[in-house]
Amino acid sequence: MNTEKLYDSHPYDTDFSAQVVSAQQTGDTLRLELDRTLFFPEEGGQSSDTGFIEGLKVFHVSIEGGRIIHEVKVEGDREDESKKALPGVSDRINGRIDWEHRFSNMQNHTGEHILSGILHRDYASENTGFHLSDNIVTLDTSERLDEKQLKELEQKANEAVCRNLPVTCRYYEKNELSGISYRSKKEFDEAVRLVTIEGIDVCACCAPHVRNTGEIGIIKILGSINYKGGSRLTILSGRRALEYIEGEHGLVTALTRKLSAAPEKLPEAVDRLLRQVSDLEEELNESARQRLFERLKGLSEGSDNAVIFTNDQRISNITQRNAVNLLAGTYEGICAVFVGEEKSFRFILSYPSGNALTAAKALRDELGAGCGGSDKMIQGSVNAGESEIREVLGRLG
C-alpha cells in the first residue's frame, strides 16, 4: 500500500495523525511506515523532513517503492519527556514536522526552480543536477556561465521574487501533457506533478514549494565552478541566504574596523597590507641568510667535514643550497646544512671527495631518512636528533 502524501496536498501543515502500518526496530532505530504522512522523504535531490512522532526524533525519511519509511531514534529523551511505549502496528500516532527545516527547503527548492527556469528561457542552458542538503545547495547547468551571465541571472531571479508570482503544484494525466512545455529529466507513464511559476518555469517535481515567490525573500549565487562541460552553481535562498549575507556583512564590518577603511576601500587596504607583509618577509629572510653565512665563516678550517644545524625556519631551500655549495668549495668531506629543530630536519648535503648517494643510503638505512639526488648532492628530511645524525655522517667522512 502506497503512503498517502499529506505533504503534497497540505504542504503548510505541521501536525498530523496517522496509523502505523509496519514497525521494525534495529538497535536504537525504529523504522515506521504510516498510512499517511506529512514528512517529505529524501527524493529529487532534496534532503528529507525531520521532526517528531510521538515525541521521538525522526532523523531521516526515505521512499521505498511508494512506501514512505520514517527512521526514528528510540534512545534518549523524548521531546515531551514521556515514558510511553514505542509505536506498534495499528497504533494511532501523532506527528509533527520541523517547520523551520521544511520551510527553508521550500524556499531553496523554489529558488532553484526560478534559477533553472530563467537559465532554460534566457540562456538555453538546462539543469543537469540539483542537490539540496542541510549544508549546501548546488545547481548544475549544461552550459558554462561567465561572471556577467551569473550576475544577470541573479538579478533576474530576484526580480521574480519581488514580483511575488504565484507558484502552483498540480497533477496532470498523461493525455493532458501534449500541449504543455515543461522541464523534466525523464519520461512519465503516469500522472505528473508540475510546479508552475508564472512566466518563469514549468517543471516536473515531487517536493513541497512556497505558495508565491515573495515568500523566498532573496536568492543568492555564492559561486560557480566549471563542471562536466557546464557550470556548478552554489546557491542559497530565503532564510539561509539572509544568514549567509549577515555573516558576510559581519566579516566586512570587522575588517573595516581593523583596517580603518571603508568597505569599498577594503581591497586596496588589503593589498597595501600584503605588500607590507611581503617586504617584512623579505627582510627577515635576508636576515636569516646573513646569519647562516656568518656561521659559515666561523667554521674550523682544520676539519674535512662541515655540517651545520640551525632552527631558523626562514632559511629557504635556495639559501640552504647556496650555503652547501659554498662549503663544498672549501671542505672535501661531508658538507651539509640541516634546518629544523629537535628531531625533525630538512637537509641538503654534498660530498666533494666522495659520493653523496653513500650518505643518502646511510641516512635512510640507519635513521629512516627520506632523501634522494645525485652523486654530487642530495636533499631530503629526517626525523632524528643532531647527535644521531652527526654520528652517522662522522663514520663516512
Number of C-alpha atoms within 10 A of each C-alpha: 9 14 17 17 18 16 20 19 13 11 20 17 13 16 17 16 17 19 18 18 18 16 17 13 14 8 9 11 16 22 18 22 24 25 18 20 26 24 31 27 24 18 15 13 15 21 20 24 24 24 22 21 25 20 21 24 23 27 15 20 23 19 17 10 9 12 17 25 22 29 22 23 21 18 12 10 13 17 13 9 10 11 9 9 7 13 18 16 14 14 13 14 16 14 20 21 22 15 16 11 15 23 21 19 28 23 28 28 25 26 28 24 24 27 24 28 26 22 24 18 14 10 14 12 20 20 23 17 14 18 16 22 14 12 6 11 22 21 21 24 25 19 20 17 21 12 10 8 13 17 14 10 22 19 15 16 25 21 15 24 20 15 11 17 18 14 18 15 22 14 13 14 13 12 9 11 13 8 7 10 10 14 19 15 11 6 7 11 7 11 14 19 17 22 24 22 23 15 13 18 22 23 20 19 20 18 23 22 26 23 20 19 26 20 17 26 17 24 29 22 20 15 13 20 14 15 14 13 10 19 22 24 21 17 23 26 26 22 19 21 22 16 13 15 14 12 12 12 13 12 11 16 14 12 17 17 11 9 14 12 16 14 15 10 12 16 12 11 18 14 11 12 13 12 12 12 12 12 12 12 13 13 12 14 18 16 13 18 20 14 13 20 15 11 11 17 10 8 14 10 11 7 10 14 23 22 19 19 16 14 13 16 13 16 21 15 14 10 19 21 19 16 20 25 18 13 24 21 10 14 18 18 22 25 28 27 24 24 22 19 17 10 13 16 22 20 22 24 27 29 25 20 14 16 16 22 20 15 25 23 16 17 22 16 10 11 16 14 20 15 19 18 15 12 16 14 22 21 22 17 20 20 17 17 14 17 10 14 19 13 10 15 21 13 9 14 15
